[in-house]
Amino acid sequence: EVKEELGPKVHYALGKPVMFYRGYFKSRKIYIFAAMYEAVWLSGDIKLSFEHTRYEWINPKTRHFRKKDFSNDEQYNAIKKYFKSLK
């Protein structure tokens, strides 16, 4: 899945699962269940799939999340809780 989303030349070390959330995408009329894992980028050029428009590297200790940046409250709360645990 990672290579599908980020490109075939990306190398990474996959860690433990850190959060789960559900969501509904109105534009595609589908429900999703997402499992997120810790991972470390090792090497390779990131080439996003057509499903994504951008990515960014963030500092979990200084990043402030806003509800409007997420598709639903469950996603926002899961991510906020996980990043708060890193501080």
Secondary structure, 3 states (H helix, E strand, C coil): CHHHHHCCCCEEEEEEEEEEEEEEECCCCEEEEEEEEEEEEEECCCCCCCCCCCCCCCCCCCCCCCHHHCCCHHHHHHHHHHHHHCC
